[in-house]
């Protein structure tokens, strides 16, 4: 008799479903309020942490597919939210950064994202939040041990 695999008690399944629901709920807000898709928001959020970056840098940091990043970047550039400039040492590489309009929009979107996260986490006590972060970090370290060094997250997701 095979083992009794109950999806509602299987961690990878539950994490995947929760992640999709959180992304969908937040994406609905980004789309309605700012006209941004999930990939566009991920590019924006990544550049909000560090810029300038290349599309390849964004692929590595977000674990998104190259084609999705490329489409998102092209739409954001076309909308006047990102600027592309050649790398000073390698003209083949393009570096991305916020345009002034993009910087302003990022500030609005970041405020909205943090407010939404606060609402989501409001169902947890301060102790539960601290435990959640600690447990996530512990699981991330453990699962990282299972991923060969030759494999990139962007190779296997999306």
DSSP file (Angstrom, degrees, kcal/mol; ACC not computed):
  #  RESIDUE AA STRUCTURE BP1 BP2  ACC     N-H-->O    O-->H-N    N-H-->O    O-->H-N    TCO  KAPPA ALPHA  PHI   PSI    X-CA   Y-CA   Z-CA
    1    1 A X              0   0    0      0, 0.0     3,-0.1     0, 0.0     0, 0.0   0.000 360.0 360.0 360.0 130.7    0.0    0.0    0.0
    2    2 A X        -     0   0    0      1,-0.1     0, 0.0     3,-0.0     0, 0.0  -0.285 360.0 -87.4 -69.8 158.0    1.4    3.4   -1.0
    3    3 A X        -     0   0    0      1,-0.1     2,-1.3     2,-0.0    -1,-0.1  -0.261  43.3-107.6 -61.2 153.1    2.0    6.1    1.7
    4    4 A X        -     0   0    0     -3,-0.1     2,-0.8     2,-0.0    -1,-0.1  -0.697  38.2-170.6 -87.8  92.5   -0.9    8.3    2.5
    5    5 A X        -     0   0    0     -2,-1.3     2,-0.7     5,-0.0     3,-0.1  -0.765   0.9-169.9 -88.0 109.1    0.1   11.6    0.9
    6    6 A X    >   -     0   0    0     -2,-0.8     3,-2.3     1,-0.2     4,-0.3  -0.884  11.6-155.9-102.1 111.7   -2.4   14.3    2.1
    7    7 A X  G >  S+     0   0    0     -2,-0.7     3,-1.6     1,-0.3     7,-0.3   0.850  91.4  61.2 -57.7 -36.9   -1.8   17.4    0.1
    8    8 A X  G 3  S+     0   0    0      1,-0.3    -1,-0.3    -3,-0.1    -3,-0.0   0.613 113.2  38.7 -68.4  -8.3   -3.4   19.7    2.7
    9    9 A X  G <  S+     0   0    0     -3,-2.3     2,-0.7     5,-0.0    -1,-0.3   0.223  91.8 103.4-119.3  10.3   -0.6   18.4    5.1
   10   10 A X    <>  -     0   0    0     -3,-1.6     4,-2.4    -4,-0.3     3,-0.4  -0.861  63.3-149.1-100.6 113.1    2.2   18.4    2.6
   11   11 A X  H  > S+     0   0    0     -2,-0.7     4,-3.0     1,-0.2     5,-0.3   0.861  91.7  51.7 -54.6 -48.7    4.5   21.4    3.1
   12   12 A X  H  > S+     0   0    0      1,-0.2     4,-2.0     2,-0.2    -1,-0.2   0.916 113.6  46.2 -57.2 -41.0    5.7   22.0   -0.5
   13   13 A X  H  > S+     0   0    0     -3,-0.4     4,-2.5     2,-0.2    -1,-0.2   0.944 114.2  46.9 -64.2 -48.3    2.1   22.0   -1.7
   14   14 A X  H  X S+     0   0    0     -4,-2.4     4,-2.7    -7,-0.3     5,-0.2   0.897 112.3  49.7 -63.9 -41.3    0.8   24.3    1.1
   15   15 A X  H  X S+     0   0    0     -4,-3.0     4,-2.7    -5,-0.2    -1,-0.2   0.908 111.5  49.9 -63.6 -40.7    3.7   26.7    0.6
   16   16 A X  H  X S+     0   0    0     -4,-2.0     4,-2.4    -5,-0.3    -2,-0.2   0.930 112.7  45.8 -62.7 -46.7    3.1   26.8   -3.1
   17   17 A X  H  X S+     0   0    0     -4,-2.5     4,-2.4     2,-0.2    -2,-0.2   0.929 114.2  48.1 -64.0 -45.2   -0.6   27.5   -2.7
   18   18 A X  H  X S+     0   0    0     -4,-2.7     4,-2.7     1,-0.2     5,-0.2   0.927 111.5  50.8 -61.0 -44.6   -0.1   30.1   -0.1
   19   19 A X  H  X S+     0   0    0     -4,-2.7     4,-2.7     1,-0.2    -1,-0.2   0.920 111.2  47.8 -59.8 -44.8    2.6   31.8   -2.2
   20   20 A X  H  X S+     0   0    0     -4,-2.4     4,-2.5     2,-0.2    -1,-0.2   0.903 113.0  48.4 -64.1 -41.1    0.2   31.9   -5.2
   21   21 A X  H  X S+     0   0    0     -4,-2.4     4,-2.6     2,-0.2    -2,-0.2   0.915 112.9  47.3 -66.4 -42.3   -2.7   33.3   -3.2
   22   22 A X  H  X S+     0   0    0     -4,-2.7     4,-2.5     2,-0.2     5,-0.3   0.940 114.3  47.4 -63.6 -46.8   -0.5   36.0   -1.6
   23   23 A X  H  X S+     0   0    0     -4,-2.7     4,-3.0    -5,-0.2    -2,-0.2   0.910 113.4  48.3 -60.7 -42.5    0.9   36.9   -5.0
   24   24 A X  H  X S+     0   0    0     -4,-2.5     4,-2.2     2,-0.2    -2,-0.2   0.923 111.7  48.6 -65.7 -44.4   -2.5   37.0   -6.6
   25   25 A X  H  X S+     0   0    0     -4,-2.6     4,-1.1     1,-0.2    -2,-0.2   0.930 118.0  40.4 -61.7 -45.0   -4.0   39.1   -3.8
   26   26 A X  H  X S+     0   0    0     -4,-2.5     4,-2.3    -5,-0.2    -2,-0.2   0.893 112.3  55.5 -71.7 -39.1   -1.2   41.6   -4.0
   27   27 A X  H  X S+     0   0    0     -4,-3.0     4,-3.0    -5,-0.3     5,-0.2   0.866 101.5  58.5 -61.7 -36.0   -1.0   41.5   -7.8
   28   28 A X  H  X S+     0   0    0     -4,-2.2     4,-2.4     1,-0.2    -1,-0.2   0.912 108.3  46.0 -59.3 -42.1   -4.7   42.5   -8.0
   29   29 A X  H  X S+     0   0    0     -4,-1.1     4,-2.9     2,-0.2     5,-0.5   0.929 112.9  49.0 -66.3 -45.6   -3.9   45.6   -6.0
   30   30 A X  H  X>S+     0   0    0     -4,-2.3     4,-2.3     1,-0.2     6,-1.3   0.914 114.3  46.3 -60.0 -42.8   -0.8   46.5   -8.2
   31   31 A X  H  X5S+     0   0    0     -4,-3.0     4,-1.1     4,-0.3    -2,-0.2   0.942 116.9  42.5 -66.5 -47.8   -2.8   46.0  -11.3
   32   32 A X  H  <5S+     0   0    0     -4,-2.4    -2,-0.2    -5,-0.2    -1,-0.2   0.924 126.2  30.5 -66.2 -45.3   -5.8   48.0  -10.2
   33   33 A X  H  <5S+     0   0    0     -4,-2.9    -3,-0.2    -5,-0.2    -2,-0.2   0.833 138.9  13.8 -86.3 -33.3   -3.9   50.9   -8.6
   34   34 A X  H  <5S-     0   0    0     -4,-2.3    -3,-0.2    -5,-0.5    -2,-0.2   0.488  90.5-119.9-126.3  -5.7   -0.7   51.1  -10.6
   35   35 A X     << +     0   0    0     -4,-1.1     2,-0.4    -5,-0.9    -4,-0.3   0.759  63.7 142.5  71.1  25.1   -1.2   49.0  -13.8
   36   36 A X        -     0   0    0     -6,-1.3    -1,-0.2    -9,-0.1    -2,-0.1  -0.820  42.0-143.8-103.5 137.6    1.7   46.7  -12.9
   37   37 A X     >  -     0   0    0     -2,-0.4     4,-2.7    -7,-0.1     5,-0.2  -0.392  35.6 -99.0 -83.6 171.1    1.8   42.9  -13.6
   38   38 A X  H  > S+     0   0    0      2,-0.2     4,-2.6     1,-0.2     5,-0.2   0.947 124.7  47.4 -59.1 -49.8    3.5   40.5  -11.1
   39   39 A X  H  > S+     0   0    0      1,-0.2     4,-2.2     2,-0.2    -1,-0.2   0.906 112.3  50.4 -60.2 -38.4    6.7   40.3  -13.2
   40   40 A X  H  > S+     0   0    0      1,-0.2     4,-2.6     2,-0.2    -1,-0.2   0.919 110.5  49.4 -63.7 -42.5    6.8   44.1  -13.6
   41   41 A X  H  X S+     0   0    0     -4,-2.7     4,-3.4     2,-0.2     5,-0.2   0.913 109.5  51.8 -62.4 -41.9    6.4   44.5   -9.8
   42   42 A X  H  X S+     0   0    0     -4,-2.6     4,-2.2     2,-0.2    -1,-0.2   0.901 110.9  47.5 -63.6 -39.7    9.2   42.0   -9.2
   43   43 A X  H  X S+     0   0    0     -4,-2.2     4,-2.4    -5,-0.2     5,-0.2   0.943 114.4  47.7 -62.8 -46.7   11.5   44.0  -11.5
   44   44 A X  H  X S+     0   0    0     -4,-2.6     4,-1.8     1,-0.2    -2,-0.2   0.931 112.2  48.3 -58.5 -49.0   10.5   47.2   -9.7
   45   45 A X  H  X S+     0   0    0     -4,-3.4     4,-0.7     1,-0.2    -1,-0.2   0.880 111.4  50.8 -63.1 -38.3   11.0   45.7   -6.3
   46   46 A X  H >X S+     0   0    0     -4,-2.2     4,-1.4    -5,-0.2     3,-1.0   0.926 111.3  46.7 -65.8 -44.9   14.4   44.4   -7.2
   47   47 A X  H 3< S+     0   0    0     -4,-2.4    -1,-0.2     1,-0.3    -2,-0.2   0.777 103.8  64.1 -68.0 -25.2   15.5   47.7   -8.6
   48   48 A X  H 3< S+     0   0    0     -4,-1.8    -1,-0.3    -5,-0.2    -2,-0.2   0.746 105.8  45.2 -67.4 -22.4   14.2   49.3   -5.5
   49   49 A X  H << S-     0   0    0     -3,-1.0     2,-0.3    -4,-0.7    -2,-0.2   0.807 131.8  -3.2 -87.1 -34.2   16.8   47.4   -3.5
   50   50 A X  S  < S-     0   0    0     -4,-1.4    -1,-0.3     3,-0.0     2,-0.3  -0.957  74.4-136.4-161.8 135.6   19.7   48.1   -5.8
   51   51 A X        +     0   0    0     -2,-0.3    46,-0.1     1,-0.2     2,-0.1  -0.977  67.8  37.7-156.1 154.5   20.4   49.8   -9.1
   52   52 A X  S    S+     0   0    0     44,-0.7     2,-0.3    -2,-0.3    45,-0.2   0.524  73.9 160.1 -77.0 154.6   21.6   49.9  -11.7
   53   53 A X  B     -A   96   0A   0     43,-1.7    43,-3.7    -2,-0.1     2,-0.2  -0.954  35.1-123.6-135.3 155.4   21.2   46.2  -12.5
   54   54 A X     >  -     0   0    0     -2,-0.3     4,-1.9    41,-0.2    41,-0.1  -0.520  33.4-107.4 -88.6 166.6   21.2   44.2  -15.7
   55   55 A X  H  > S+     0   0    0     39,-0.4     4,-2.4     1,-0.2     5,-0.1   0.888 123.2  55.3 -59.3 -38.7   18.3   42.0  -16.8
   56   56 A X  H  > S+     0   0    0      1,-0.2     4,-2.3     2,-0.2    -1,-0.2   0.887 104.4  53.0 -62.6 -38.6   20.5   39.0  -15.9
   57   57 A X  H  > S+     0   0    0      1,-0.2     4,-2.3     2,-0.2    -1,-0.2   0.916 109.9  48.7 -60.1 -42.2   21.0   40.4  -12.4
   58   58 A X  H  X S+     0   0    0     -4,-1.9     4,-2.2     2,-0.2     6,-0.4   0.900 108.2  53.6 -66.3 -41.2   17.2   40.7  -12.0
   59   59 A X  H  X>S+     0   0    0     -4,-2.4     4,-1.8     1,-0.2     5,-0.6   0.940 111.9  45.6 -56.5 -48.5   16.7   37.1  -13.3
   60   60 A X  H  <5S+     0   0    0     -4,-2.3    -2,-0.2     1,-0.2    -1,-0.2   0.888 115.4  45.7 -65.1 -39.9   19.2   35.8  -10.6
   61   61 A X  H  <5S+     0   0    0     -4,-2.3    -1,-0.2     1,-0.2    -2,-0.2   0.798 122.5  34.4 -75.7 -27.9   17.7   37.8   -7.8
   62   62 A X  H  <5S-     0   0    0     -4,-2.2    -2,-0.2    -5,-0.2    -1,-0.2   0.602  93.5-131.8-103.5 -13.1   14.1   37.0   -8.6
   63   63 A X  T  <5 +     0   0    0     -4,-1.8     2,-0.2    -5,-0.3    -3,-0.1   0.787  58.9 145.2  61.7  28.0   14.3   33.4   -9.8
   64   64 A X      < -     0   0    0     -5,-0.6    -1,-0.2    -6,-0.4    -2,-0.1  -0.626  58.4 -93.9 -93.6 156.7   12.1   34.5  -12.8
   65   65 A X     >  -     0   0    0     -2,-0.2     4,-2.3     1,-0.1     5,-0.2  -0.395  31.6-123.2 -64.3 141.3   12.4   33.3  -16.3
   66   66 A X  H  > S+     0   0    0      1,-0.2     4,-2.8     2,-0.2     5,-0.2   0.886 111.4  53.0 -55.7 -41.8   14.6   35.4  -18.6
   67   67 A X  H  > S+     0   0    0      2,-0.2     4,-2.6     1,-0.2    -1,-0.2   0.902 108.4  49.6 -64.4 -40.4   11.7   35.9  -21.1
   68   68 A X  H  > S+     0   0    0      2,-0.2     4,-2.5     1,-0.2    -1,-0.2   0.922 112.9  47.0 -64.0 -42.9    9.4   37.2  -18.3
   69   69 A X  H  X S+     0   0    0     -4,-2.3     4,-3.0     2,-0.2     5,-0.2   0.933 112.0  51.0 -63.3 -44.8   12.0   39.6  -17.1
   70   70 A X  H  X S+     0   0    0     -4,-2.8     4,-2.6     1,-0.2    -2,-0.2   0.919 112.1  45.8 -59.6 -45.7   12.7   40.8  -20.6
   71   71 A X  H  X S+     0   0    0     -4,-2.6     4,-2.3     2,-0.2    -1,-0.2   0.920 114.3  48.4 -64.1 -43.2    9.0   41.4  -21.4
   72   72 A X  H  X S+     0   0    0     -4,-2.5     4,-2.5    -5,-0.2    -2,-0.2   0.932 112.8  47.8 -63.4 -45.3    8.5   43.2  -18.0
   73   73 A X  H  X S+     0   0    0     -4,-3.0     4,-2.7     1,-0.2     5,-0.2   0.926 110.7  51.7 -61.4 -45.2   11.6   45.4  -18.6
   74   74 A X  H  X S+     0   0    0     -4,-2.6     4,-2.5    -5,-0.2    -1,-0.2   0.903 111.6  46.9 -60.0 -41.7   10.6   46.3  -22.1
   75   75 A X  H  X S+     0   0    0     -4,-2.3     4,-1.9     2,-0.2    -1,-0.2   0.909 113.2  48.6 -66.3 -41.2    7.1   47.3  -20.9
   76   76 A X  H  <>S+     0   0    0     -4,-2.5     5,-2.7     2,-0.2     6,-1.1   0.870 113.3  47.0 -68.2 -36.3    8.5   49.4  -18.0
   77   77 A X  H ><5S+     0   0    0     -4,-2.7     3,-1.6     4,-0.2    -2,-0.2   0.934 112.0  50.4 -67.0 -46.2   11.0   51.1  -20.4
   78   78 A X  H 3<5S+     0   0    0     -4,-2.5    -2,-0.2     1,-0.3    -1,-0.2   0.829 108.2  53.6 -61.4 -32.1    8.3   51.8  -22.9
   79   79 A X  T 3<5S-     0   0    0     -4,-1.9    -1,-0.3    -5,-0.2    -2,-0.2   0.489 117.2-114.9 -81.1  -2.8    6.1   53.3  -20.2
   80   80 A X  T < 5S+     0   0    0     -3,-1.6    22,-0.4     2,-0.2    21,-0.3   0.717  87.0 113.7  78.5  20.2    8.9   55.6  -19.2
   81   81 A X  S   <S+     0   0    0     -5,-2.7    18,-2.0    -6,-0.2     2,-0.3   0.686  72.8  40.2 -97.5 -21.6    9.4   54.0  -15.8
   82   82 A X  E     -B   98   0A   0     -6,-1.1     2,-0.4    16,-0.3    16,-0.2  -0.943  67.9-146.9-126.1 149.7   12.9   52.6  -16.3
   83   83 A X  E     -B   97   0A   0     14,-3.4    14,-1.9    -2,-0.3     2,-0.4  -0.916  10.0-151.1-110.8 143.1   16.0   53.9  -18.1
   84   84 A X  E     +B   96   0A   0     -2,-0.4     2,-0.3    12,-0.2    12,-0.2  -0.954  18.9 173.8-112.8 131.9   18.4   51.7  -19.9
   85   85 A X  E     -B   95   0A   0     10,-2.4    10,-3.9    -2,-0.4     2,-0.1  -0.991  34.8-105.8-136.2 146.7   22.1   52.7  -20.2
   86   86 A X  E     -B   94   0A   0     -2,-0.3     8,-0.2     8,-0.2     5,-0.2  -0.416  42.2-104.2 -67.9 143.9   25.1   50.8  -21.6
   87   87 A X        -     0   0    0      6,-2.7     3,-0.2     3,-0.8     6,-0.1  -0.475  27.1-128.4 -65.5 136.6   27.5   49.5  -19.0
   88   88 A X  S    S+     0   0    0      1,-0.2     3,-0.2    -2,-0.2    -1,-0.1   0.802 105.9  34.0 -62.6 -28.2   30.6   51.7  -18.9
   89   89 A X  S    S+     0   0    0      1,-0.3     2,-0.3     2,-0.0    -1,-0.2   0.615 127.3  34.4-101.8 -14.5   33.0   48.8  -19.4
   90   90 A X    >   -     0   0    0     -3,-0.2     3,-1.8     3,-0.1    -3,-0.8  -0.822  60.8-166.1-144.6 100.4   30.9   46.5  -21.6
   91   91 A X  T 3  S+     0   0    0     -2,-0.3    -1,-0.1     1,-0.3    -3,-0.1   0.660  86.8  67.2 -63.4 -16.2   28.7   48.2  -24.2
   92   92 A X  T 3  S+     0   0    0     -6,-0.1     2,-0.4     2,-0.0    -1,-0.3   0.765  89.2  77.8 -74.4 -24.3   26.8   44.9  -24.8
   93   93 A X    <   -     0   0    0     -3,-1.8    -6,-2.7    -6,-0.1     2,-0.5  -0.705  69.9-152.8 -90.3 135.0   25.4   45.0  -21.2
   94   94 A X  E     - B   0  86A   0     -2,-0.4   -39,-0.4    -8,-0.2     2,-0.4  -0.899   5.3-151.1-107.1 134.9   22.5   47.3  -20.4
   95   95 A X  E     - B   0  85A   0    -10,-3.9   -10,-2.4    -2,-0.5     2,-0.4  -0.874  10.4-148.5-106.3 136.8   22.0   48.6  -17.0
   96   96 A X  E     +AB  53  84A   0    -43,-3.7   -43,-1.7    -2,-0.4   -44,-0.7  -0.821  23.9 157.1-108.0 141.2   18.5   49.4  -15.7
   97   97 A X  E     - B   0  83A   0    -14,-1.9   -14,-3.4    -2,-0.4     2,-0.1  -0.966  45.0 -82.0-151.7 165.3   17.5   52.1  -13.2
   98   98 A X  E     - B   0  82A   0     -2,-0.3   -16,-0.3   -16,-0.2     2,-0.2  -0.426  34.0-138.4 -69.1 141.1   14.4   54.0  -12.4
   99   99 A X     >  -     0   0    0    -18,-2.0     4,-2.7    -2,-0.1     5,-0.2  -0.458  40.1 -96.3 -79.0 169.7   13.5   57.1  -14.4
  100  100 A X  H  > S+     0   0    0      1,-0.2     4,-1.9     2,-0.2     5,-0.2   0.919 130.3  48.1 -55.9 -41.9   12.2   60.0  -12.2
  101  101 A X  H  > S+     0   0    0    -21,-0.3     4,-2.4     1,-0.2    -1,-0.2   0.905 111.3  50.8 -62.8 -41.0    8.6   58.8  -12.9
  102  102 A X  H  > S+     0   0    0    -22,-0.4     4,-2.9     2,-0.2    -2,-0.2   0.888 107.4  52.6 -64.6 -40.1    9.6   55.3  -12.1
  103  103 A X  H  X S+     0   0    0     -4,-2.7     4,-2.0     2,-0.2    -1,-0.2   0.913 110.7  47.9 -62.2 -42.8   11.2   56.3   -8.8
  104  104 A X  H  X S+     0   0    0     -4,-1.9     4,-1.6    -5,-0.2    -2,-0.2   0.919 113.3  47.2 -64.1 -43.6    8.0   58.2   -7.8
  105  105 A X  H  X S+     0   0    0     -4,-2.4     4,-2.8     1,-0.2     5,-0.2   0.907 108.6  55.2 -65.8 -40.8    5.8   55.2   -8.7
  106  106 A X  H  X S+     0   0    0     -4,-2.9     4,-3.1     1,-0.2     5,-0.2   0.913 105.2  53.2 -57.6 -42.7    8.1   52.8   -6.9
  107  107 A X  H  X S+     0   0    0     -4,-2.0     4,-1.9     1,-0.2    -1,-0.2   0.908 111.7  45.6 -60.2 -41.7    7.6   54.9   -3.7
  108  108 A X  H  X S+     0   0    0     -4,-1.6     4,-2.1     2,-0.2    -2,-0.2   0.930 114.9  46.4 -66.1 -45.5    3.9   54.7   -4.0
  109  109 A X  H  X S+     0   0    0     -4,-2.8     4,-2.9     1,-0.2    -2,-0.2   0.900 110.9  52.6 -65.8 -40.9    3.9   50.9   -4.8
  110  110 A X  H  X S+     0   0    0     -4,-3.1     4,-2.6    -5,-0.2     5,-0.2   0.910 108.8  49.9 -62.6 -42.1    6.3   50.2   -1.9
  111  111 A X  H  X S+     0   0    0     -4,-1.9     4,-2.2    -5,-0.2    -1,-0.2   0.929 112.7  47.5 -60.3 -44.4    4.1   52.1    0.6
  112  112 A X  H  X S+     0   0    0     -4,-2.1     4,-2.6     2,-0.2    -2,-0.2   0.917 111.9  50.0 -62.3 -44.5    1.1   50.1   -0.7
  113  113 A X  H  X S+     0   0    0     -4,-2.9     4,-2.7     1,-0.2    -2,-0.2   0.913 111.8  47.4 -63.0 -43.5    3.0   46.8   -0.5
  114  114 A X  H  X S+     0   0    0     -4,-2.6     4,-2.2     2,-0.2    -1,-0.2   0.887 112.0  50.0 -67.0 -38.1    4.1   47.4    3.1
  115  115 A X  H  X S+     0   0    0     -4,-2.2     4,-2.0    -5,-0.2    -2,-0.2   0.922 112.4  47.7 -64.5 -43.1    0.6   48.4    4.2
  116  116 A X  H  X S+     0   0    0     -4,-2.6     4,-2.6     2,-0.2    -2,-0.2   0.920 110.7  51.0 -64.2 -43.5   -0.8   45.3    2.6
  117  117 A X  H  X S+     0   0    0     -4,-2.7     4,-2.8     1,-0.2    -1,-0.2   0.906 108.2  53.3 -60.1 -40.6    1.8   43.1    4.3
  118  118 A X  H  X S+     0   0    0     -4,-2.2     4,-0.8     1,-0.2    -1,-0.2   0.897 109.3  48.4 -60.6 -40.9    1.0   44.8    7.6
  119  119 A X  H  < S+     0   0    0     -4,-2.0     3,-0.5     2,-0.2     4,-0.3   0.920 112.5  48.6 -64.8 -43.3   -2.7   43.9    7.2
  120  120 A X  H >< S+     0   0    0     -4,-2.6     3,-1.0     1,-0.2    -2,-0.2   0.934 115.0  43.7 -61.7 -46.8   -1.8   40.3    6.3
  121  121 A X  H >< S+     0   0    0     -4,-2.8     3,-2.2     1,-0.2    -1,-0.2   0.569  89.4  89.2 -77.8  -7.9    0.5   39.9    9.2
  122  122 A X  T 3< S+     0   0    0     -4,-0.8    -1,-0.2    -3,-0.5    -2,-0.2   0.694  76.5  67.0 -65.0 -16.8   -1.9   41.6   11.6
  123  123 A X  T <  S+     0   0    0     -3,-1.0     2,-0.3    -4,-0.3    -1,-0.3   0.589  94.8  72.9 -77.9  -7.9   -3.5   38.2   12.3
  124  124 A X  S <  S-     0   0    0     -3,-2.2     2,-0.1    -4,-0.1    -3,-0.0  -0.805  83.0-123.9-105.7 146.9   -0.3   37.1   14.0
  125  125 A X     >  -     0   0    0     -2,-0.3     4,-2.5     1,-0.1     5,-0.2  -0.339  35.2-102.4 -74.8 168.2    1.1   38.2   17.3
  126  126 A X  H  > S+     0   0    0      1,-0.2     4,-2.2     2,-0.2     5,-0.2   0.899 125.8  50.6 -58.3 -40.3    4.5   39.8   17.5
  127  127 A X  H  > S+     0   0    0      1,-0.2     4,-2.4     2,-0.2    -1,-0.2   0.913 109.5  49.8 -64.3 -43.5    5.8   36.5   18.9
  128  128 A X  H  > S+     0   0    0      2,-0.2     4,-2.8     1,-0.2    -2,-0.2   0.886 109.5  52.0 -64.3 -38.6    4.2   34.6   16.0
  129  129 A X  H  X S+     0   0    0     -4,-2.5     4,-2.4     2,-0.2     5,-0.2   0.933 110.2  47.9 -62.5 -45.2    5.7   37.0   13.5
  130  130 A X  H  X S+     0   0    0     -4,-2.2     4,-2.3     1,-0.2    -2,-0.2   0.908 113.4  48.4 -61.9 -41.2    9.2   36.5   14.9
  131  131 A X  H  X S+     0   0    0     -4,-2.4     4,-3.0     2,-0.2     5,-0.3   0.911 108.8  54.0 -64.5 -42.2    8.7   32.7   14.9
  132  132 A X  H  X S+     0   0    0     -4,-2.8     4,-2.6     1,-0.2    -2,-0.2   0.946 111.2  44.4 -57.4 -50.6    7.4   32.8   11.3
  133  133 A X  H  X S+     0   0    0     -4,-2.4     4,-2.4     1,-0.2    -1,-0.2   0.914 114.9  49.0 -62.3 -43.1   10.6   34.7   10.1
  134  134 A X  H  X S+     0   0    0     -4,-2.3     4,-2.1    -5,-0.2    -1,-0.2   0.914 113.1  46.8 -64.0 -42.3   12.9   32.4   12.1
  135  135 A X  H  X S+     0   0    0     -4,-3.0     4,-2.6     2,-0.2     5,-0.2   0.898 111.2  51.3 -67.5 -40.1   11.2   29.3   10.8
  136  136 A X  H  X S+     0   0    0     -4,-2.6     4,-2.7    -5,-0.3    -2,-0.2   0.929 111.0  48.2 -62.5 -43.9   11.3   30.5    7.2
  137  137 A X  H  X S+     0   0    0     -4,-2.4     4,-2.4     2,-0.2    -2,-0.2   0.906 111.3  50.9 -62.9 -40.6   15.0   31.2    7.5
  138  138 A X  H  X S+     0   0    0     -4,-2.1     4,-2.0     2,-0.2    -2,-0.2   0.925 113.0  44.8 -62.8 -45.3   15.6   27.8    9.0
  139  139 A X  H  X S+     0   0    0     -4,-2.6     4,-2.9     2,-0.2     5,-0.3   0.888 111.1  53.8 -67.1 -39.0   13.7   26.0    6.2
  140  140 A X  H  X S+     0   0    0     -4,-2.7     4,-1.8     1,-0.2    -2,-0.2   0.912 109.7  48.0 -61.7 -42.2   15.4   28.2    3.5
  141  141 A X  H  X S+     0   0    0     -4,-2.4     4,-0.9     2,-0.2    -1,-0.2   0.921 113.6  48.1 -63.4 -42.6   18.9   27.2    4.9
  142  142 A X  H >< S+     0   0    0     -4,-2.0     3,-0.7     1,-0.2     4,-0.4   0.928 112.7  45.7 -65.8 -46.1   17.9   23.5    5.0
  143  143 A X  H >X S+     0   0    0     -4,-2.9     3,-1.4     1,-0.2     4,-0.6   0.821 103.6  64.6 -69.7 -28.8   16.5   23.4    1.5
  144  144 A X  H >< S+     0   0    0     -4,-1.8     3,-0.8     1,-0.3    -1,-0.2   0.820  94.3  61.5 -61.1 -29.4   19.5   25.3    0.2
  145  145 A X  T << S+     0   0    0     -4,-0.9    -1,-0.3    -3,-0.7    -2,-0.2   0.732 101.6  53.5 -66.7 -21.6   21.6   22.3    1.2
  146  146 A X  T <4 S+     0   0    0     -3,-1.4     2,-0.6    -4,-0.4    -1,-0.2   0.590  90.7  86.0 -89.2 -12.9   19.5   20.2   -1.3
  147  147 A X  S << S-     0   0    0     -3,-0.8     6,-0.0    -4,-0.6    -1,-0.0  -0.803  81.5-124.5 -96.8 120.1   20.1   22.4   -4.3
  148  148 A X    >   -     0   0    0     -2,-0.6     3,-2.0     1,-0.1    -2,-0.1  -0.280  19.6-120.9 -59.5 146.6   23.3   21.6   -6.3
  149  149 A X  T 3  S+     0   0    0      1,-0.3    -1,-0.1     3,-0.0    -2,-0.0   0.774 111.5  62.0 -60.1 -26.3   25.5   24.6   -6.7
  150  150 A X  T 3  S+     0   0    0      2,-0.0     2,-0.5     0, 0.0    -1,-0.3   0.566  90.3  83.6 -78.1  -7.6   25.3   24.3  -10.5
  151  151 A X    <   -     0   0    0     -3,-2.0     2,-0.3     3,-0.0     3,-0.0  -0.834  63.9-157.5-103.3 132.0   21.5   24.9  -10.4
  152  152 A X    >>  -     0   0    0     -2,-0.5     3,-1.3     1,-0.1     4,-0.7  -0.803  24.2-126.3-102.5 146.9   20.0   28.4  -10.3
  153  153 A X  H >> S+     0   0    0     -2,-0.3     4,-1.3     1,-0.3     3,-1.1   0.868 111.7  59.3 -58.1 -36.2   16.6   29.1   -9.0
  154  154 A X  H 34 S+     0   0    0      1,-0.3    -1,-0.3     2,-0.2   -88,-0.2   0.715  98.1  61.0 -68.7 -17.9   15.8   30.9  -12.3
  155  155 A X  H <4 S+     0   0    0     -3,-1.3    -1,-0.3     1,-0.2    -2,-0.2   0.753 114.2  32.3 -74.5 -23.5   16.5   27.6  -14.1
  156  156 A X  H << S+     0   0    0     -3,-1.1     2,-0.2    -4,-0.7    -2,-0.2   0.536 105.7  72.9-116.3  -7.7   13.7   25.8  -12.3
  157  157 A X     <        0   0    0     -4,-1.3   -94,-0.0     1,-0.2     0, 0.0  -0.685 360.0 360.0-112.2 164.3   10.9   28.2  -11.6
  158  158 A X              0   0    0     -2,-0.2    -1,-0.2   -94,-0.1   -94,-0.1   0.434 360.0 360.0  69.6 360.0    8.2   30.0  -13.6
